Amino acid sequence: MNGPLISVIMGVYNQWDTDALERAVRSVLDQSLRNFEFIIWDDGSEDKAASALKKLPELDDRIILAGRDENRGLAFSLNECIKLAKGKYIARMDADDECLPERFARQVAFLENNPGYAWCGTGAELFDENGVWGCRFMPEVPEKKDYYRFSPYIHPSVMFRKEVFDSFAGYLEENETYRCEDYEIFMRLMQKGLKGYNIPEPLFRYHECNASYRSRNLKNRFNEARVRAYGYRKMGILFPFGWIHVLRPIIACIVPSGLIAAIKRREGKRAQAKRESLNAAEPGDGEQIIEVSEYRAQDPCILGSYRRMSS
């Protein structure tokens, strides 16, 4: 095929932890499936953070760095990356997470063999500054009820078919969807009759520390409640139980962040213990690595230059 098989897209704004940024980028570059372009959008980072981003194309000529001088938010950044993308598949990535080496190979193999699914996520190991502390696994084939508690996909682990964005609008660039862009788009795509899948294996490492549970203010919580209410109504699941879950993000405002962190930690550690127990019980049925032929690492459409556009 002409051009890359995968376009990896990552929006970045003021990633001050340059070590985490480099680990995230190298985890993409170290994928066993190598036919991809890596589009990184600088969403108006301040000078020091922008300087770190400008060095990234030196690591690999598959990296495309582009951006604007103003901060427009993650939804805008991802939509701009999608406009530049030339791949058959669109793989999400965040600047503080990490991919395990077989992530892309496993997701491409699934999507190639299962044309009825429009996107594919994975399970994840959860880590912080002390290392991996838990796991998170999502429903394999999420149903409408799975949207009640939270989005049933780990957003930065997801790989989409590019045609999804050719046929439907991308991420909504609205104040009301800030910090819940993924929740909104998955509900909207499901309303259109599209299906997603989650590979029940940890092919991704998701950064989740105690500060993660304090990052949403009251305004963002109310916006999430509005997104839930609108999405549930469109999906036909608002009544009678949907309203209870519409109120979840607002109720979370009065719950101490330490208690939320403790609950999340317990869930993550329980999932990790269950996985280890299953692996110990079935030593012969460990993770299966799908053999994928070596793809070309170089492609003439991959650019290594930094393109910053004025607003």
C-alpha positions in Angstrom: 0.0 0.0 0.0 1.1 3.6 -0.5 1.7 5.6 2.6 1.7 4.5 6.2 -0.6 1.8 7.5 -1.3 3.7 10.8 -1.4 7.3 11.7 -0.6 7.8 15.4 -2.1 11.0 16.7 -1.1 12.8 19.9 -2.2 16.3 21.1 0.3 17.9 23.6 0.0 21.0 25.7 2.7 22.0 28.2 4.0 18.5 28.9 6.6 19.7 31.4 7.7 16.1 32.3 10.1 15.6 29.4 11.2 12.2 30.6 7.6 11.0 30.5 7.2 12.6 27.1 10.2 10.8 25.7 9.1 7.4 27.2 5.7 7.9 25.6 7.2 8.7 22.2 9.8 5.9 22.3 7.1 3.4 23.2 5.4 4.2 19.9 8.7 4.1 18.0 9.5 0.7 19.5 6.3 -1.0 18.2 6.8 -4.4 16.5 4.6 -3.2 13.6 6.6 -0.3 12.1 4.6 1.0 9.2 3.2 4.2 10.8 3.5 7.9 10.9 3.4 9.7 14.2 1.6 13.1 14.2 2.2 15.2 17.3 0.2 18.4 17.6 1.7 21.2 19.8 -1.4 22.9 21.1 0.2 26.3 21.9 2.7 25.1 24.5 4.9 27.6 26.3 8.4 28.1 25.1 10.2 25.6 27.3 7.7 22.9 26.7 7.5 23.7 23.0 11.3 23.4 22.8 11.2 19.8 24.1 8.6 19.0 21.4 10.8 20.5 18.6 13.5 17.9 19.4 11.3 14.9 18.8 11.6 14.7 15.0 15.3 14.1 15.6 14.5 10.7 17.1 12.8 9.3 14.0 11.8 10.5 10.6 8.3 9.0 11.0 7.5 11.8 13.5 5.5 14.8 12.1 5.4 17.8 14.5 2.8 20.5 13.8 0.9 23.0 15.9 -0.5 26.4 16.5 0.5 29.4 18.7 -2.7 29.3 20.7 -4.1 26.6 23.0 -7.4 25.3 21.5 -7.9 22.1 23.4 -7.5 18.3 22.9 -10.5 18.0 20.5 -9.1 20.6 18.2 -5.6 19.1 18.3 -6.9 15.6 17.5 -9.0 16.9 14.6 -6.0 18.7 13.1 -4.0 15.5 13.4 -6.7 13.6 11.6 -6.7 16.1 8.8 -3.0 15.4 8.3 -3.3 11.6 8.7 -2.6 9.4 5.7 -3.0 6.0 7.4 -5.7 3.4 7.0 -6.0 3.4 10.8 -5.9 6.1 13.4 -4.2 5.2 16.7 -4.6 7.5 19.7 -1.7 8.2 22.1 -1.2 10.6 25.1 2.0 12.3 26.1 2.3 10.6 29.6 1.2 7.0 28.7 3.1 4.1 27.1 2.4 1.5 24.5 3.5 -2.1 25.0 5.4 -3.4 21.9 2.7 -5.5 20.4 -0.1 -3.0 20.8 -0.4 -1.9 17.1 0.2 -5.4 15.7 -2.6 -6.8 17.8 -5.1 -4.0 17.0 -4.4 -4.1 13.3 -4.7 -7.9 13.3 -8.1 -7.6 15.0 -9.5 -4.9 12.7 -8.2 -6.6 9.6 -10.0 -9.8 10.6 -13.2 -8.3 12.1 -14.6 -5.8 9.5 -17.8 -5.3 11.6 -15.9 -3.2 14.2 -15.1 0.4 13.6 -12.5 0.8 16.4 -10.6 -1.3 18.9 -9.3 -0.5 22.4 -7.2 -2.5 24.8 -6.8 -3.2 28.5 -4.1 -1.3 30.4 -1.6 -1.5 33.1 -2.0 1.4 35.5 1.2 3.2 36.6 2.5 6.2 38.5 5.9 7.4 39.6 6.4 4.2 41.6 5.7 1.9 38.7 2.8 -0.4 37.7 0.3 -0.7 40.5 -2.8 -2.1 38.9 -4.8 -3.1 35.7 -8.0 -2.0 34.0 -10.0 -4.0 31.6 -13.1 -2.8 29.8 -16.1 -4.8 28.4 -15.0 -6.6 25.3 -18.1 -5.6 23.3 -19.6 -2.6 25.1 -23.3 -2.3 25.2 -25.4 0.8 25.9 -25.6 0.1 29.6 -21.8 0.1 29.8 -21.8 3.9 29.2 -23.5 4.5 32.5 -20.5 4.4 34.8 -17.9 5.8 32.5 -16.7 5.6 28.9 -16.2 1.9 28.2 -12.9 2.5 26.3 -9.5 3.7 27.5 -9.3 6.5 25.0 -5.5 6.7 24.3 -5.5 3.0 23.7 -8.0 3.1 20.9 -7.3 2.5 17.2 -10.0 3.7 14.7 -10.5 2.9 11.1 -9.7 6.2 9.2 -13.1 5.9 7.3 -14.9 6.6 10.6 -13.6 10.2 10.4 -14.2 10.4 6.7 -17.9 9.5 7.1 -18.7 11.2 10.5 -17.6 14.4 12.2 -14.6 14.2 14.4 -14.2 15.3 18.0 -16.6 18.1 19.1 -14.7 21.3 19.7 -17.1 22.7 22.3 -16.5 24.0 25.8 -19.2 21.6 27.1 -17.2 18.6 25.9 -13.9 19.7 27.4 -12.2 16.7 29.2 -15.0 14.3 28.0 -14.3 14.4 24.3 -13.9 10.7 24.2 -17.1 9.9 26.1 -19.1 12.1 23.6 -17.6 10.7 20.4 -18.0 7.0 21.5 -21.7 7.6 22.3 -22.2 9.5 19.1 -20.6 6.8 17.0 -22.7 4.2 18.7 -25.8 6.2 17.9 -24.8 5.9 14.3 -24.8 2.1 14.6 -21.0 1.6 14.7 -19.4 -0.9 17.1 -16.2 -1.0 19.1 -14.2 -3.8 20.8 -11.7 -4.0 23.6 -8.9 -6.6 23.4 -8.9 -8.1 26.9 -5.2 -7.8 27.4 -3.0 -5.0 28.8 -1.3 -3.8 25.6 -1.1 -0.2 27.0 0.2 1.5 30.1 -2.1 4.3 31.4 -0.6 7.0 33.7 -2.9 7.3 36.8 -1.6 8.9 39.9 -3.4 10.5 42.9 -3.4 13.9 41.2 -5.5 12.4 38.4 -8.5 12.4 40.7 -8.3 16.1 41.5 -8.0 17.4 38.0 -11.7 18.2 37.2 -13.3 21.4 38.6 -17.0 21.9 39.2 -17.6 23.5 35.7 -16.1 20.4 34.0 -18.2 18.1 36.1 -21.4 19.9 35.1 -20.3 19.8 31.5 -19.8 16.0 31.8 -23.3 15.7 33.3 -24.7 17.6 30.2 -22.8 15.3 27.8 -24.1 12.3 29.6 -27.7 13.5 29.6 -27.6 14.4 25.9 -25.8 11.1 24.9 -28.1 9.0 27.0 -31.2 10.6 25.5 -29.9 10.0 22.0 -29.1 6.4 22.8 -32.5 5.8 24.4 -31.1 5.0 27.9 -31.9 8.2 29.8 -35.0 6.9 31.5 -35.4 5.5 34.1 -31.9 4.8 35.3 -29.8 7.2 33.2 -30.6 10.2 35.3 -28.9 8.6 38.3 -25.7 8.3 36.2 -26.1 11.8 34.8 -25.6 13.1 38.4 -22.5 10.9 39.0 -19.9 13.6 38.0 -21.7 16.3 40.1 -21.9 14.0 43.2 -18.2 13.3 42.7 -17.5 17.0 43.5 -18.5 16.4 47.1 -16.6 13.2 47.5 -13.1 13.7 48.8 -10.5 13.0 46.1 -8.6 10.8 48.5 -11.6 8.5 48.8 -12.1 8.4 45.0 -8.3 7.5 44.6 -8.7 4.8 47.2 -11.6 3.2 45.4 -9.8 3.4 42.0 -6.7 1.9 43.5 -8.7 -1.0 45.0 -10.4 -1.7 41.7 -7.1 -1.6 39.8 -5.2 -3.8 42.2 -8.2 -6.3 42.3 -8.1 -6.5 38.4 -4.3 -7.0 38.5 -4.7 -9.8 41.1 -7.4 -11.5 39.1 -5.2 -11.4 36.0 -2.2 -12.9 37.8 -4.5 -15.6 39.3 -5.8 -16.6 35.9 -2.2 -16.6 34.4 -1.0 -18.9 37.3 -4.0 -21.2 36.8 -3.5 -21.6 33.1 0.3 -21.4 32.5 -0.1 -22.9 29.0 -2.6 -20.3 27.8 -0.6 -17.1 28.3 -0.7 -14.1 26.0 -0.6 -15.1 22.4 1.6 -12.9 20.2 0.2 -12.6 16.6 3.0 -12.8 14.1 3.0 -9.8 11.8 5.3 -9.5 8.8 7.8 -6.7 9.0 6.6 -3.5 7.4 8.7 -0.8 5.8 10.0 1.6 8.4 10.6 4.3 5.9 8.0 6.0 3.7 8.4 9.0 1.4 5.2 10.7 2.8 6.6 10.8 6.3 7.9 14.2 7.2 10.4 15.1 9.9 9.9 18.9 9.9 8.3 21.0 12.5 5.3 23.0 11.1 3.9 25.6 13.4 1.0 27.7 12.0 0.0 31.1 13.1 -3.6 31.4 14.5 
